Amino acid sequence: MTQNLVELLAADPEGCAFDQPCAYGNRVEDHAVYCHNTEWKDAPRKCHRTWFTGGEVRDEDCPGFKPNPKHEAQRKDEK
């Protein structure tokens, strides 16, 4: 997996996580969610879906979306 400079230099490694609805989304706390879908030719560098829009545009509507089982497990734990 390739990471960009922002992901590598994140001040708090605990603030970075693949905890988004999409398995390819790596959140860098207070900055952005980076897309790591290497199989999607037109994948954006930054995800402009759920996290970026505050839920107005959903991750599930992205052509490169893959459900993240870790996110689903986390949501069940919160209930």
Secondary structure, DSSP 8 states (H G I E B T S, - for coil): ----HHHHH-S-GGGEE--SSBTTEEEETTTEEEE--TT-TT--SB--SHHHHTTSS-GGGSTT--B-HHHHHHHHHH-
